[in-house]
């Protein structure tokens, strides 16, 4: 059983995190700590310079609100919002925070994943801890 579980989530409408939460609960030790993580991909500078600061701040606040609501699904879970490329950021966060298990949902791979790779693929290949991928 795992004691420090990371559950990365996408906050898009088509992403459903319940199956990840259920799997994490089943894999958890009785005193496990859960971290619900969302990685906010950076906006390119040329685009960000055209967006008013108020809009960027409101968007970040909305993301944090949604993330905290999502984290309420697991009592005591911590919500964390970080920036970066999703695959790399998840692996780095796990390594820096002594995560012993990552539970993440994956979409069915498409043609574009052959060339670009998916977030789940990167996490599976580069994480130092156990990774459970939910389909």
Beta strands, then each sheet from edge to edge (+ up, - down):
strand 1: 2-8
strand 2: 28-40
strand 3: 78-83
strand 4: 101-105
strand 5: 130-134
sheet 1: 3+ 2+ 1+ 4+ 5+
end
